[in-house]
Amino acid sequence: KGVISLKLIVAIINNDDANAVMNGVTKAGYSATRLSTTGGFLRAGNVTLLLGVEKNKVDEVINIIGEYSKQRKQITPVNTTYIGESMLSSMPVEVTVGGATIFVLDVEQFYKI
């Protein structure tokens, strides 16, 4: 048997894009594990996908993820803040959401039992 060089792709994706990304990678023949996670900045729900792929397929998978997870602007309220005895009213701010954060890791060993 030959040694297969595997990579683990960890892709953190906005909830709104998750179904389209998952459909895109499975349609292309890849298996993914989907985890519901929460982001830090906006405390917004997102999805983390775990995909084990051969080294020469990494770029293809990243392109598929990018095709279905686009960045966009969104207006979101900022929580009311108290400073001393003063209250700052909440003001909506424009933030960028969507897109994906992708990590590619080497896999030393892989077992399917």
MOPAC internal coordinates of N, CA, C and O (Angstrom, degrees):
PM7 1SCF
backbone

  N    0.0000 0     0.00 0     0.00 0    0    0    0
  C    1.4479 1     0.00 0     0.00 0    1    0    0
  C    1.5282 1   110.05 1     0.00 0    2    1    0
  O    1.2310 1   120.82 1   -37.41 1    3    2    1
  N    1.3261 1   116.04 1   142.59 1    3    2    1
  C    1.4568 1   120.91 1   175.51 1    5    3    2
  C    1.5105 1   110.37 1   -86.94 1    6    5    3
  O    1.2310 1   120.86 1   -22.96 1    7    6    5
  N    1.2964 1   115.96 1   157.04 1    7    6    5
  C    1.4514 1   121.21 1   178.53 1    9    7    6
  C    1.5283 1   108.30 1   -86.81 1   10    9    7
  O    1.2310 1   120.76 1   -52.06 1   11   10    9
  N    1.3199 1   116.16 1   127.94 1   11   10    9
  C    1.4569 1   121.48 1   178.74 1   13   11   10
  C    1.5222 1   107.89 1   -97.31 1   14   13   11
  O    1.2310 1   120.69 1   -51.23 1   15   14   13
  N    1.3296 1   116.29 1   128.77 1   15   14   13
  C    1.4560 1   121.40 1   178.50 1   17   15   14
  C    1.5317 1   108.48 1   -87.64 1   18   17   15
  O    1.2310 1   120.90 1   -70.15 1   19   18   17
  N    1.3363 1   115.89 1   109.85 1   19   18   17
  C    1.4665 1   120.94 1  -177.59 1   21   19   18
  C    1.5178 1   111.72 1  -104.76 1   22   21   19
  O    1.2310 1   121.63 1   -28.78 1   23   22   21
  N    1.3218 1   114.49 1   151.22 1   23   22   21
  C    1.4553 1   123.08 1   174.28 1   25   23   22
  C    1.5258 1   107.86 1  -125.07 1   26   25   23
  O    1.2310 1   120.75 1   -31.17 1   27   26   25
  N    1.3138 1   116.16 1   148.83 1   27   26   25
  C    1.4605 1   121.60 1   173.80 1   29   27   26
  C    1.5147 1   106.71 1  -106.52 1   30   29   27
  O    1.2310 1   120.71 1   -59.99 1   31   30   29
  N    1.3274 1   116.25 1   120.01 1   31   30   29
  C    1.4541 1   121.57 1   176.05 1   33   31   30
  C    1.5239 1   107.75 1   -98.88 1   34   33   31
  O    1.2310 1   120.92 1   -56.02 1   35   34   33
  N    1.3289 1   115.85 1   123.98 1   35   34   33
  C    1.4555 1   122.72 1   175.91 1   37   35   34
  C    1.5252 1   105.53 1  -112.30 1   38   37   35
  O    1.2310 1   120.60 1   -68.23 1   39   38   37
  N    1.3366 1   116.46 1   111.77 1   39   38   37
  C    1.4653 1   121.53 1  -176.47 1   41   39   38
  C    1.5181 1   109.78 1  -117.26 1   42   41   39
  O    1.2310 1   120.60 1   -59.66 1   43   42   41
  N    1.3331 1   116.46 1   120.34 1   43   42   41
  C    1.4548 1   122.19 1   178.12 1   45   43   42
  C    1.5278 1   106.79 1   -99.59 1   46   45   43
  O    1.2310 1   121.24 1   -59.79 1   47   46   45
  N    1.3397 1   115.24 1   120.21 1   47   46   45
  C    1.4594 1   121.57 1  -169.01 1   49   47   46
  C    1.5232 1   109.74 1  -128.99 1   50   49   47
  O    1.2310 1   120.58 1   -34.92 1   51   50   49
  N    1.3183 1   116.49 1   145.08 1   51   50   49
  C    1.4693 1   122.58 1   176.27 1   53   51   50
  C    1.5260 1   109.43 1   -61.17 1   54   53   51
  O    1.2310 1   120.57 1   -38.12 1   55   54   53
  N    1.3398 1   116.51 1   141.88 1   55   54   53
  C    1.4685 1   121.53 1   178.88 1   57   55   54
  C    1.5246 1   112.99 1   -50.93 1   58   57   55
  O    1.2310 1   120.68 1   140.30 1   59   58   57
  N    1.3389 1   116.30 1   -39.70 1   59   58   57
  C    1.4628 1   120.65 1  -176.98 1   61   59   58
  C    1.5244 1   112.68 1   -64.88 1   62   61   59
  O    1.2310 1   120.20 1   155.36 1   63   62   61
  N    1.3281 1   117.22 1   -24.64 1   63   62   61
  C    1.4585 1   121.50 1  -177.88 1   65   63   62
  C    1.5293 1   113.30 1   -99.49 1   66   65   63
  O    1.2310 1   120.41 1   169.07 1   67   66   65
  N    1.3213 1   116.81 1   -10.93 1   67   66   65
  C    1.4618 1   121.41 1  -168.53 1   69   67   66
  C    1.5247 1   113.94 1   -59.93 1   70   69   67
  O    1.2310 1   119.83 1   134.11 1   71   70   69
  N    1.3289 1   117.92 1   -45.89 1   71   70   69
  C    1.4672 1   119.25 1  -178.50 1   73   71   70
  C    1.5242 1   111.86 1   -63.93 1   74   73   71
  O    1.2310 1   120.29 1   137.89 1   75   74   73
  N    1.3252 1   117.04 1   -42.11 1   75   74   73
  C    1.4639 1   120.71 1   179.98 1   77   75   74
  C    1.5245 1   110.80 1   -64.53 1   78   77   75
  O    1.2310 1   120.07 1   138.33 1   79   78   77
  N    1.3352 1   117.47 1   -41.67 1   79   78   77
  C    1.4725 1   120.63 1   178.71 1   81   79   78
  C    1.5200 1   109.82 1   -65.12 1   82   81   79
  O    1.2310 1   120.36 1   133.44 1   83   82   81
  N    1.3260 1   116.92 1   -46.56 1   83   82   81
  C    1.4679 1   120.82 1  -179.42 1   85   83   82
  C    1.5221 1   110.54 1   -60.00 1   86   85   83
  O    1.2310 1   120.16 1   136.01 1   87   86   85
  N    1.3336 1   117.30 1   -43.99 1   87   86   85
  C    1.4654 1   120.57 1   177.62 1   89   87   86
  C    1.5183 1   111.21 1   -62.80 1   90   89   87
  O    1.2310 1   120.32 1   139.87 1   91   90   89
  N    1.3281 1   117.00 1   -40.13 1   91   90   89
  C    1.4593 1   120.87 1  -179.73 1   93   91   90
  C    1.5147 1   113.42 1   -63.92 1   94   93   91
  O    1.2310 1   120.24 1   135.74 1   95   94   93
  N    1.3397 1   117.14 1   -44.26 1   95   94   93
  C    1.4684 1   118.95 1  -178.83 1   97   95   94
  C    1.5251 1   111.63 1   -72.33 1   98   97   95
  O    1.2310 1   119.74 1   143.36 1   99   98   97
  N    1.3343 1   118.10 1   -36.64 1   99   98   97
  C    1.4665 1   119.10 1   179.45 1  101   99   98
  C    1.5294 1   110.89 1   -72.25 1  102  101   99
  O    1.2310 1   120.26 1   143.93 1  103  102  101
  N    1.3301 1   117.12 1   -36.07 1  103  102  101
  C    1.4667 1   120.67 1   176.71 1  105  103  102
  C    1.5291 1   110.87 1   -62.00 1  106  105  103
  O    1.2310 1   120.64 1   147.87 1  107  106  105
  N    1.3388 1   116.39 1   -32.13 1  107  106  105
  C    1.4667 1   121.26 1   178.74 1  109  107  106
  C    1.5286 1   111.74 1   -81.76 1  110  109  107
  O    1.2310 1   120.05 1   179.66 1  111  110  109
  N    1.3391 1   117.50 1    -0.34 1  111  110  109
  C    1.4546 1   121.16 1   174.87 1  113  111  110
  C    1.5154 1   115.80 1    96.44 1  114  113  111
  O    1.2310 1   119.91 1  -167.89 1  115  114  113
  N    1.3149 1   117.78 1    12.11 1  115  114  113
  C    1.4645 1   120.82 1  -179.84 1  117  115  114
  C    1.5197 1   110.18 1  -100.66 1  118  117  115
  O    1.2310 1   120.99 1   -32.49 1  119  118  117
  N    1.3258 1   115.72 1   147.51 1  119  118  117
  C    1.4635 1   121.76 1   174.50 1  121  119  118
  C    1.5141 1   108.53 1   -97.72 1  122  121  119
  O    1.2310 1   120.83 1   -37.03 1  123  122  121
  N    1.3203 1   116.01 1   142.97 1  123  122  121
  C    1.4608 1   120.06 1   179.60 1  125  123  122
  C    1.5155 1   109.21 1  -140.17 1  126  125  123
  O    1.2310 1   121.04 1   -32.10 1  127  126  125
  N    1.3153 1   115.62 1   147.90 1  127  126  125
  C    1.4586 1   121.96 1   171.96 1  129  127  126
  C    1.5082 1   106.95 1  -103.70 1  130  129  127
  O    1.2310 1   120.65 1   -50.91 1  131  130  129
  N    1.3316 1   116.36 1   129.09 1  131  130  129
  C    1.4624 1   122.37 1  -175.50 1  133  131  130
  C    1.5244 1   109.24 1  -106.09 1  134  133  131
  O    1.2310 1   120.71 1   -53.31 1  135  134  133
  N    1.3310 1   116.24 1   126.69 1  135  134  133
  C    1.4559 1   122.79 1   178.03 1  137  135  134
  C    1.5220 1   108.99 1  -120.68 1  138  137  135
  O    1.2310 1   119.97 1   -46.54 1  139  138  137
  N    1.3318 1   117.66 1   133.46 1  139  138  137
  C    1.4543 1   120.61 1   174.32 1  141  139  138
  C    1.5173 1   107.96 1   -82.23 1  142  141  139
  O    1.2310 1   120.51 1   -53.04 1  143  142  141
  N    1.3350 1   116.63 1   126.96 1  143  142  141
  C    1.4585 1   121.67 1  -177.63 1  145  143  142
  C    1.5282 1   109.18 1  -134.92 1  146  145  143
  O    1.2310 1   120.83 1    -8.34 1  147  146  145
  N    1.3262 1   116.03 1   171.66 1  147  146  145
  C    1.4569 1   121.33 1  -179.80 1  149  147  146
  C    1.5178 1   109.02 1  -126.70 1  150  149  147
  O    1.2310 1   121.11 1   -46.33 1  151  150  149
  N    1.3373 1   115.49 1   133.67 1  151  150  149
  C    1.4569 1   120.91 1   179.54 1  153  151  150
  C    1.5172 1   111.59 1   -79.02 1  154  153  151
  O    1.2310 1   120.76 1   -17.90 1  155  154  153
  N    1.3122 1   116.15 1   162.10 1  155  154  153
  C    1.4505 1   121.38 1  -176.24 1  157  155  154
  C    1.5119 1   114.70 1   -84.76 1  158  157  155
  O    1.2310 1   119.22 1   134.44 1  159  158  157
  N    1.3333 1   119.09 1   -45.56 1  159  158  157
  C    1.4660 1   121.39 1  -170.45 1  161  159  158
  C    1.5159 1   112.34 1   -68.19 1  162  161  159
  O    1.2310 1   119.61 1   122.45 1  163  162  161
  N    1.3219 1   118.35 1   -57.55 1  163  162  161
  C    1.4570 1   121.12 1  -177.78 1  165  163  162
  C    1.5286 1   112.69 1   -96.94 1  166  165  163
  O    1.2310 1   120.51 1  -178.96 1  167  166  165
  N    1.3345 1   116.63 1     1.04 1  167  166  165
  C    1.4615 1   121.65 1  -175.05 1  169  167  166
  C    1.5194 1   110.75 1    56.01 1  170  169  167
  O    1.2310 1   121.31 1  -150.24 1  171  170  169
  N    1.3177 1   115.11 1    29.76 1  171  170  169
  C    1.4605 1   120.59 1  -176.97 1  173  171  170
  C    1.5176 1   110.00 1   -87.54 1  174  173  171
  O    1.2310 1   121.26 1   -30.05 1  175  174  173
  N    1.3218 1   115.19 1   149.95 1  175  174  173
  C    1.4519 1   119.88 1   176.82 1  177  175  174
  C    1.5146 1   110.71 1   -69.99 1  178  177  175
  O    1.2310 1   121.03 1   -37.87 1  179  178  177
  N    1.3083 1   115.63 1   142.13 1  179  178  177
  C    1.4530 1   120.71 1   172.97 1  181  179  178
  C    1.5170 1   108.48 1  -144.40 1  182  181  179
  O    1.2310 1   121.13 1     0.65 1  183  182  181
  N    1.2869 1   115.45 1  -179.35 1  183  182  181
  C    1.4568 1   121.51 1  -178.76 1  185  183  182
  C    1.5141 1   107.92 1  -127.05 1  186  185  183
  O    1.2310 1   120.86 1   -42.37 1  187  186  185
  N    1.3228 1   115.96 1   137.63 1  187  186  185
  C    1.4562 1   120.91 1   173.98 1  189  187  186
  C    1.5219 1   107.51 1  -111.18 1  190  189  187
  O    1.2310 1   121.17 1   -56.46 1  191  190  189
  N    1.3371 1   115.37 1   123.54 1  191  190  189
  C    1.4587 1   121.01 1   177.27 1  193  191  190
  C    1.5166 1   109.42 1  -102.65 1  194  193  191
  O    1.2310 1   120.85 1   -42.29 1  195  194  193
  N    1.3191 1   115.99 1   137.71 1  195  194  193
  C    1.4588 1   122.65 1   174.47 1  197  195  194
  C    1.5266 1   107.31 1  -113.65 1  198  197  195
  O    1.2310 1   120.67 1   -56.81 1  199  198  197
  N    1.3353 1   116.33 1   123.19 1  199  198  197
  C    1.4625 1   120.77 1  -179.70 1  201  199  198
  C    1.5225 1   109.47 1  -131.64 1  202  201  199
  O    1.2310 1   120.11 1   -54.87 1  203  202  201
  N    1.3057 1   117.39 1   125.13 1  203  202  201
  C    1.4549 1   121.93 1   173.00 1  205  203  202
  C    1.5213 1   108.05 1   -96.22 1  206  205  203
  O    1.2310 1   120.65 1   -61.61 1  207  206  205
  N    1.3365 1   116.36 1   118.39 1  207  206  205
  C    1.4716 1   120.20 1  -176.99 1  209  207  206
  C    1.5224 1   109.91 1  -135.14 1  210  209  207
  O    1.2310 1   121.59 1   -22.43 1  211  210  209
  N    1.3210 1   114.56 1   157.57 1  211  210  209
  C    1.4604 1   119.40 1   174.60 1  213  211  210
  C    1.5237 1   109.04 1   -67.42 1  214  213  211
  O    1.2310 1   121.19 1   -29.89 1  215  214  213
  N    1.3223 1   115.32 1   150.11 1  215  214  213
  C    1.4656 1   121.97 1  -175.08 1  217  215  214
  C    1.5301 1   112.43 1   -52.64 1  218  217  215
  O    1.2310 1   120.30 1   139.33 1  219  218  217
  N    1.3219 1   117.03 1   -40.67 1  219  218  217
  C    1.4681 1   120.46 1  -176.60 1  221  219  218
  C    1.5355 1   113.15 1   -76.35 1  222  221  219
  O    1.2310 1   119.44 1   177.14 1  223  222  221
  N    1.3364 1   118.67 1    -2.86 1  223  222  221
  C    1.4654 1   122.50 1   179.55 1  225  223  222
  C    1.5229 1   112.89 1  -104.82 1  226  225  223
  O    1.2310 1   119.65 1   177.19 1  227  226  225
  N    1.3245 1   118.26 1    -2.81 1  227  226  225
  C    1.4644 1   122.19 1  -175.60 1  229  227  226
  C    1.5283 1   111.54 1   -58.72 1  230  229  227
  O    1.2310 1   120.12 1   131.06 1  231  230  229
  N    1.3243 1   117.38 1   -48.94 1  231  230  229
  C    1.4687 1   120.23 1  -178.19 1  233  231  230
  C    1.5223 1   111.59 1   -60.77 1  234  233  231
  O    1.2310 1   120.26 1   140.79 1  235  234  233
  N    1.3268 1   117.11 1   -39.21 1  235  234  233
  C    1.4667 1   120.80 1   179.19 1  237  235  234
  C    1.5275 1   110.81 1   -61.98 1  238  237  235
  O    1.2310 1   120.37 1   135.03 1  239  238  237
  N    1.3245 1   116.89 1   -44.97 1  239  238  237
  C    1.4628 1   120.84 1  -179.47 1  241  239  238
  C    1.5302 1   110.54 1   -66.23 1  242  241  239
  O    1.2310 1   119.88 1   138.51 1  243  242  241
  N    1.3222 1   117.84 1   -41.49 1  243  242  241
  C    1.4604 1   121.16 1   178.00 1  245  243  242
  C    1.5289 1   110.14 1   -61.83 1  246  245  243
  O    1.2310 1   120.01 1   139.67 1  247  246  245
  N    1.3186 1   117.59 1   -40.33 1  247  246  245
  C    1.4647 1   120.62 1   177.77 1  249  247  246
  C    1.5274 1   111.83 1   -63.67 1  250  249  247
  O    1.2310 1   120.28 1   140.16 1  251  250  249
  N    1.3272 1   117.07 1   -39.84 1  251  250  249
  C    1.4709 1   120.80 1   178.05 1  253  251  250
  C    1.5266 1   109.71 1   -63.99 1  254  253  251
  O    1.2310 1   120.26 1   134.67 1  255  254  253
  N    1.3222 1   117.10 1   -45.33 1  255  254  253
  C    1.4683 1   120.78 1   179.09 1  257  255  254
  C    1.5274 1   109.62 1   -59.87 1  258  257  255
  O    1.2310 1   120.27 1   135.51 1  259  258  257
  N    1.3252 1   117.08 1   -44.49 1  259  258  257
  C    1.4570 1   121.22 1  -179.81 1  261  259  258
  C    1.5156 1   113.44 1   -64.97 1  262  261  259
  O    1.2310 1   120.75 1   147.78 1  263  262  261
  N    1.3223 1   116.17 1   -32.22 1  263  262  261
  C    1.4707 1   120.62 1   179.78 1  265  263  262
  C    1.5282 1   111.75 1   -65.08 1  266  265  263
  O    1.2310 1   120.66 1   146.12 1  267  266  265
  N    1.3259 1   116.34 1   -33.88 1  267  266  265
  C    1.4593 1   120.48 1  -174.03 1  269  267  266
  C    1.5291 1   114.33 1  -106.69 1  270  269  267
  O    1.2310 1   119.37 1  -176.93 1  271  270  269
  N    1.3145 1   118.81 1     3.07 1  271  270  269
  C    1.4700 1   120.88 1   179.47 1  273  271  270
  C    1.5187 1   109.37 1  -132.85 1  274  273  271
  O    1.2310 1   121.20 1   -87.94 1  275  274  273
  N    1.3057 1   115.31 1    92.06 1  275  274  273
  C    1.4616 1   121.85 1  -176.92 1  277  275  274
  C    1.5273 1   111.10 1  -101.17 1  278  277  275
  O    1.2310 1   121.02 1   -36.09 1  279  278  277
  N    1.3276 1   115.65 1   143.91 1  279  278  277
  C    1.4527 1   119.99 1   174.97 1  281  279  278
  C    1.5203 1   109.40 1   -75.16 1  282  281  279
  O    1.2310 1   120.84 1   -33.51 1  283  282  281
  N    1.3374 1   116.00 1   146.49 1  283  282  281
  C    1.4564 1   121.54 1   177.80 1  285  283  282
  C    1.5228 1   108.80 1  -152.01 1  286  285  283
  O    1.2310 1   121.03 1   -17.60 1  287  286  285
  N    1.3154 1   115.64 1   162.40 1  287  286  285
  C    1.4685 1   121.59 1   179.62 1  289  287  286
  C    1.5240 1   109.34 1   -90.44 1  290  289  287
  O    1.2310 1   121.00 1   -35.42 1  291  290  289
  N    1.3337 1   115.70 1   144.58 1  291  290  289
  C    1.4610 1   120.85 1   179.52 1  293  291  290
  C    1.5286 1   107.75 1  -143.71 1  294  293  291
  O    1.2310 1   120.84 1   -39.96 1  295  294  293
  N    1.3101 1   116.00 1   140.04 1  295  294  293
  C    1.4684 1   120.98 1   175.97 1  297  295  294
  C    1.5261 1   107.74 1   -90.29 1  298  297  295
  O    1.2310 1   120.66 1   -51.34 1  299  298  297
  N    1.3211 1   116.35 1   128.66 1  299  298  297
  C    1.4582 1   120.44 1  -179.58 1  301  299  298
  C    1.5308 1   109.14 1  -136.24 1  302  301  299
  O    1.2310 1   119.51 1   -37.69 1  303  302  301
  N    1.3324 1   118.53 1   142.31 1  303  302  301
  C    1.4720 1   120.02 1   178.98 1  305  303  302
  C    1.5240 1   111.24 1   -75.35 1  306  305  303
  O    1.2310 1   121.30 1   -31.66 1  307  306  305
  N    1.3127 1   115.11 1   148.34 1  307  306  305
  C    1.4594 1   121.21 1   174.36 1  309  307  306
  C    1.5204 1   106.70 1   -99.49 1  310  309  307
  O    1.2310 1   120.17 1   -41.91 1  311  310  309
  N    1.3112 1   117.29 1   138.09 1  311  310  309
  C    1.4707 1   120.82 1  -179.08 1  313  311  310
  C    1.5225 1   111.26 1   -60.50 1  314  313  311
  O    1.2310 1   120.97 1   -32.19 1  315  314  313
  N    1.3358 1   115.74 1   147.81 1  315  314  313
  C    1.4561 1   121.60 1   176.41 1  317  315  314
  C    1.5250 1   109.38 1   -65.75 1  318  317  315
  O    1.2310 1   120.92 1   -43.49 1  319  318  317
  N    1.3372 1   115.85 1   136.51 1  319  318  317
  C    1.4571 1   120.63 1  -176.85 1  321  319  318
  C    1.5249 1   110.14 1  -121.38 1  322  321  319
  O    1.2310 1   120.59 1   -41.26 1  323  322  321
  N    1.3117 1   116.48 1   138.74 1  323  322  321
  C    1.4625 1   121.44 1   175.94 1  325  323  322
  C    1.5160 1   108.98 1  -102.01 1  326  325  323
  O    1.2310 1   121.12 1   -50.34 1  327  326  325
  N    1.3360 1   115.47 1   129.66 1  327  326  325
  C    1.4606 1   120.80 1   175.62 1  329  327  326
  C    1.5242 1   106.03 1  -124.19 1  330  329  327
  O    1.2310 1   120.67 1   -71.04 1  331  330  329
  N    1.3067 1   116.33 1   108.96 1  331  330  329
  C    1.4660 1   120.02 1  -175.19 1  333  331  330
  C    1.5098 1   109.13 1    61.40 1  334  333  331
  O    1.2310 1   120.45 1    56.54 1  335  334  333
  N    1.3287 1   116.75 1  -123.46 1  335  334  333
  C    1.4582 1   120.83 1   178.53 1  337  335  334
  C    1.5286 1   111.33 1   -95.96 1  338  337  335
  O    1.2310 1   120.11 1   177.34 1  339  338  337
  N    1.3268 1   117.40 1    -2.66 1  339  338  337
  C    1.4665 1   121.45 1  -177.53 1  341  339  338
  C    1.5149 1   110.73 1   -93.85 1  342  341  339
  O    1.2310 1   121.63 1   -30.46 1  343  342  341
  N    1.3088 1   114.48 1   149.54 1  343  342  341
  C    1.4583 1   119.66 1   176.60 1  345  343  342
  C    1.5202 1   108.20 1  -118.09 1  346  345  343
  O    1.2310 1   120.63 1   -52.48 1  347  346  345
  N    1.3088 1   116.40 1   127.52 1  347  346  345
  C    1.4543 1   120.89 1   174.74 1  349  347  346
  C    1.5181 1   107.83 1   -90.55 1  350  349  347
  O    1.2310 1   120.45 1   -56.57 1  351  350  349
  N    1.3141 1   116.74 1   123.43 1  351  350  349
  C    1.4654 1   118.92 1  -179.57 1  353  351  350
  C    1.5227 1   109.42 1   -70.53 1  354  353  351
  O    1.2310 1   121.36 1   -27.25 1  355  354  353
  N    1.3076 1   115.01 1   152.75 1  355  354  353
  C    1.4608 1   118.51 1  -178.73 1  357  355  354
  C    1.5234 1   109.44 1   -74.37 1  358  357  355
  O    1.2310 1   121.72 1   -44.47 1  359  358  357
  N    1.2998 1   114.32 1   135.53 1  359  358  357
  C    1.4608 1   121.78 1   178.96 1  361  359  358
  C    1.5221 1   107.60 1  -119.49 1  362  361  359
  O    1.2310 1   120.33 1   -45.74 1  363  362  361
  N    1.3176 1   116.97 1   134.26 1  363  362  361
  C    1.4591 1   117.84 1   176.02 1  365  363  362
  C    1.5284 1   110.11 1   -69.64 1  366  365  363
  O    1.2310 1   120.89 1   -38.41 1  367  366  365
  N    1.3050 1   115.90 1   141.59 1  367  366  365
  C    1.4624 1   121.01 1   177.63 1  369  367  366
  C    1.5243 1   108.82 1  -126.42 1  370  369  367
  O    1.2310 1   121.26 1   -26.52 1  371  370  369
  N    1.3186 1   115.20 1   153.48 1  371  370  369
  C    1.4608 1   120.52 1   177.96 1  373  371  370
  C    1.5204 1   108.92 1   -93.05 1  374  373  371
  O    1.2310 1   120.56 1   -53.03 1  375  374  373
  N    1.3208 1   116.54 1   126.97 1  375  374  373
  C    1.4666 1   121.82 1   179.42 1  377  375  374
  C    1.5215 1   108.72 1  -126.96 1  378  377  375
  O    1.2310 1   121.09 1   -22.88 1  379  378  377
  N    1.3196 1   115.51 1   157.12 1  379  378  377
  C    1.4551 1   121.14 1   175.79 1  381  379  378
  C    1.5196 1   108.39 1   -92.73 1  382  381  379
  O    1.2310 1   120.42 1   -52.50 1  383  382  381
  N    1.3272 1   116.80 1   127.50 1  383  382  381
  C    1.4646 1   122.15 1   177.33 1  385  383  382
  C    1.5210 1   108.49 1  -125.22 1  386  385  383
  O    1.2310 1   121.00 1    -8.60 1  387  386  385
  N    1.3010 1   115.69 1   171.40 1  387  386  385
  C    1.4618 1   119.98 1   178.71 1  389  387  386
  C    1.5149 1   110.73 1    86.04 1  390  389  387
  O    1.2310 1   121.66 1    15.71 1  391  390  389
  N    1.3002 1   114.42 1  -164.29 1  391  390  389
  C    1.4590 1   118.48 1  -174.61 1  393  391  390
  C    1.5131 1   109.72 1    74.45 1  394  393  391
  O    1.2310 1   120.70 1    12.02 1  395  394  393
  N    1.2907 1   116.28 1  -167.98 1  395  394  393
  C    1.4592 1   120.57 1  -179.63 1  397  395  394
  C    1.5154 1   109.51 1  -147.77 1  398  397  395
  O    1.2310 1   121.11 1   -31.92 1  399  398  397
  N    1.3126 1   115.48 1   148.08 1  399  398  397
  C    1.4601 1   122.14 1   170.34 1  401  399  398
  C    1.5149 1   105.29 1  -109.50 1  402  401  399
  O    1.2310 1   120.68 1   -56.81 1  403  402  401
  N    1.3282 1   116.31 1   123.19 1  403  402  401
  C    1.4668 1   120.66 1  -172.14 1  405  403  402
  C    1.5263 1   110.29 1  -123.91 1  406  405  403
  O    1.2310 1   121.16 1   -48.60 1  407  406  405
  N    1.3190 1   115.38 1   131.40 1  407  406  405
  C    1.4587 1   122.52 1   173.89 1  409  407  406
  C    1.5255 1   107.52 1  -115.90 1  410  409  407
  O    1.2310 1   120.38 1   -41.95 1  411  410  409
  N    1.3262 1   116.87 1   138.05 1  411  410  409
  C    1.4622 1   121.62 1   176.11 1  413  411  410
  C    1.5205 1   107.12 1  -119.72 1  414  413  411
  O    1.2310 1   121.07 1   -59.87 1  415  414  413
  N    1.3384 1   115.56 1   120.13 1  415  414  413
  C    1.4591 1   121.55 1  -174.81 1  417  415  414
  C    1.5264 1   110.65 1  -118.88 1  418  417  415
  O    1.2310 1   121.09 1   -33.14 1  419  418  417
  N    1.3181 1   115.52 1   146.86 1  419  418  417
  C    1.4649 1   120.24 1   173.68 1  421  419  418
  C    1.5219 1   109.51 1   -71.66 1  422  421  419
  O    1.2310 1   120.71 1   -36.48 1  423  422  421
  N    1.3217 1   116.24 1   143.52 1  423  422  421
  C    1.4553 1   121.83 1   176.46 1  425  423  422
  C    1.5257 1   107.27 1  -110.18 1  426  425  423
  O    1.2310 1   120.81 1   -63.95 1  427  426  425
  N    1.3335 1   116.05 1   116.05 1  427  426  425
  C    1.4570 1   119.82 1  -179.41 1  429  427  426
  C    1.5231 1   111.60 1   -76.15 1  430  429  427
  O    1.2310 1   120.87 1   138.80 1  431  430  429
  N    1.3196 1   115.94 1   -41.20 1  431  430  429
  C    1.4545 1   120.39 1  -179.42 1  433  431  430
  C    1.5185 1   108.64 1  -142.31 1  434  433  431
  O    1.2310 1   121.35 1   -28.95 1  435  434  433
  N    1.3403 1   115.02 1   151.05 1  435  434  433
  C    1.4564 1   121.03 1  -179.58 1  437  435  434
  C    1.5208 1   107.95 1  -140.51 1  438  437  435
  O    1.2310 1   120.54 1   -50.77 1  439  438  437
  N    1.3230 1   116.58 1   129.23 1  439  438  437
  C    1.4554 1   121.97 1   178.83 1  441  439  438
  C    1.5214 1   108.71 1  -129.83 1  442  441  439
  O    1.2310 1   120.73 1   -40.78 1  443  442  441
  N    1.3026 1   116.20 1   139.22 1  443  442  441
  C    1.4611 1   121.06 1   172.24 1  445  443  442
  C    1.5143 1   105.68 1  -127.68 1  446  445  443
  O    1.2310 1   120.76 1   -75.34 1  447  446  445
  N    1.3541 1   116.15 1   104.66 1  447  446  445
  C    1.4680 1   119.74 1  -174.79 1  449  447  446
  C    1.5102 1   111.02 1  -116.39 1  450  449  447
  O    1.2310 1   120.10 1   180.00 1  451  450  449

